[in-house]
Amino acid sequence: MAARYTLVVGTKRFSSWSLRPWLALKMAKLPFEEIGIALRKPDTKDQIKQHSPSGKIPLLKIEDGPCVESIWDSLAICETLAERHPDAKLWPADAAARAQARCVVAEMHSGFPDVRSILPMDIGARHPTPELGDAVQAQTARIIAIWEAALAAHGSGGGFLFGNFSIADAFYAPVVTRFETYGISLPERSQAYAQQILALAAMQEWRAAAAAERAS
Ligand SMILES: N[C@@H](CCC(=O)N[C@@H](CS)C(=O)NCC(=O)O)C(=O)O
């Protein structure tokens, strides 16, 4: 029997970290259940602690026969899915492309702090472009350089960063929405890539759920 997956996610409007594994699961067509936790509430910490030893979400619960395990980091979840489902090709098949994809995912996972804080994810919303200091401008330029280089080398094979959808796209999808929300202009190829990500049925599903949260 297939393992049962439950993904614990935060408020869809804000939780950029949650969007990554959620999108990877959807794009890999892996069925899963969801537990949603409202962020920025007085009881958020307590709610998260009921699931996650790190006090952070997302977290993937895997129930496989008698074994139950929890994976509590967005990259660890994506790596675990790639390992358990090689047919989903969540990493590029080519070793050199895979190494590059891992580099850009690592950059996203551990970097761009000013983009995160000055351009927080607010999916579907439009806000005036804030004052972009030197750090945000440098980090934005680096993200665009990553996209341009990956798309130039691999994009013709499917329009994603490494051709077909990969974990790299899952990791940069929240940034795509930040650039849309704050009106950050992109070169043509990156703009086409951003549009392709935003048009994914899964992204629209997440966005609709975020809009429903906002209305409730
Ligand atoms: N490195 C973690 C970071 C996850 C993270 O920072 N999650 C935020 C929500 S998006 C969180 O759980 N914050 C706790 C809180 O809001 O109390 C990952 O990649 O999953």
The ligand as a MOL file (V3000), in Angstrom:
LIG
                    3D

  0  0  0     0  0            999 V3000
M  V30 BEGIN CTAB
M  V30 COUNTS 20 19 0 0 0
M  V30 BEGIN ATOM
M  V30 1 N 13.8470 26.2080 7.1780 0
M  V30 2 C 12.4210 26.0390 7.3590 0
M  V30 3 C 11.8130 27.3990 7.6630 0
M  V30 4 C 10.3170 27.3470 7.7970 0
M  V30 5 C 9.7150 28.6230 8.3950 0
M  V30 6 O 10.4040 29.6130 8.7240 0
M  V30 7 N 8.3820 28.5720 8.5680 0
M  V30 8 C 7.6180 29.6540 9.1620 0
M  V30 9 C 6.2870 29.8260 8.4430 0
M  V30 10 S 6.3840 30.2600 6.7540 0
M  V30 11 C 7.2340 29.2710 10.5580 0
M  V30 12 O 6.9700 28.1130 10.8280 0
M  V30 13 N 7.1880 30.2450 11.4730 0
M  V30 14 C 6.7930 30.0090 12.8260 0
M  V30 15 C 5.8570 31.0100 13.3540 0
M  V30 16 O 5.3130 31.7820 12.5540 0
M  V30 17 O 5.6520 31.0080 14.5580 0
M  V30 18 C 11.8460 25.3630 6.1160 0
M  V30 19 O 12.4770 25.4190 5.0550 0
M  V30 20 O 10.8220 24.6930 6.1840 0
M  V30 END ATOM
M  V30 BEGIN BOND
M  V30 1 1 1 2
M  V30 2 1 2 3
M  V30 3 1 2 18
M  V30 4 1 3 4
M  V30 5 1 4 5
M  V30 6 2 5 6
M  V30 7 1 5 7
M  V30 8 1 7 8
M  V30 9 1 8 9
M  V30 10 1 8 11
M  V30 11 1 9 10
M  V30 12 2 11 12
M  V30 13 1 11 13
M  V30 14 1 13 14
M  V30 15 1 14 15
M  V30 16 2 15 16
M  V30 17 1 15 17
M  V30 18 2 18 19
M  V30 19 1 18 20
M  V30 END BOND
M  V30 END CTAB
M  END
